[in-house]
Amino acid sequence: MMKYVFYFLIGLLCASCAVGDGDEMGLGTLDSAHLSPEYYGQFEGIWSINGQNIGSAELAMGVQQVYSTLPLADDVQQAIARKLGVEALGDVRSGSYGVSYLETAYSASSRYFTLLPDDVEMTVKAKGHTHKVQLVMELNNNKAVYDKQTTAFVAFLHLAEVRLDGELLREYKPSQTIQFKSTKKTRTSGD
């Protein structure tokens, strides 16, 4: 008798799994705006080192963080100029800077990230020649936080050394902290 009840229950389970209401398309379509986390969007902000403003930038936050630029601090520009034998650098070109990240924690009011930065490469001109500058980023302790209530975004990157045309120009021990702090969120994802 138990054997028949068991087979009946298995059959009932299989039948209930196979039957649907036929409205699979009524579940809605995937919309990227509904899938995007609240921290996706664009931000205006300021880069600083030790509280000193070194320049402004825009941040596009999506599957990767893309900063419109990462400016050279004044002391780095002066060290490069001295090394190249000029008073001031000519054209400094950095381009955009992409940073991979992992969301590592969250709370009711914030999201926390571990940043995985690549080195930054840019060019400078002096005496009619173009030179390559490389900002070597430390791989550990790069972090960011997004505040849901104020929509503020703050990132901390750590600079380990500066290289000019492949040669070590300046080494930071401990590493120098570069901070990006948003001043306003200009666009949310899906706008």
Protein Blocks (a to p, Z undefined) as FASTA:
>chain_A
ZZmmmmmmmmmmmmmmmpcehiamlnopadfklmpcfkgccddddddeehiafbdcdddd
dfbccdfbdcddfklmmmmmmmnopabdcbdcebjaddddddfbdcfkbccddddddddd
ddddeehiacdddddddfehpacdddfklopacdddddfbdceehiafbdcddddddddd
dfbdfbdehZZ
